[in-house]
Amino acid sequence: MEELDAVKNRLIKNNIPLETSKNPYWNENGIQISDPDGYKVIFSQR
């Protein structure tokens, strides 16, 4: 999951807070953030 790690590092570098999803599947297989309008965005390779 090198691509997902690269996305995570870039989000952290730009001070974008990572969030915990209500669905445990996305906590294991993705990264969740909120966009400026408050919508949830999930990055995943699956």
Order of alpha helices (4+ residues) and beta strands (2+ residues): alpha-alpha-beta-beta
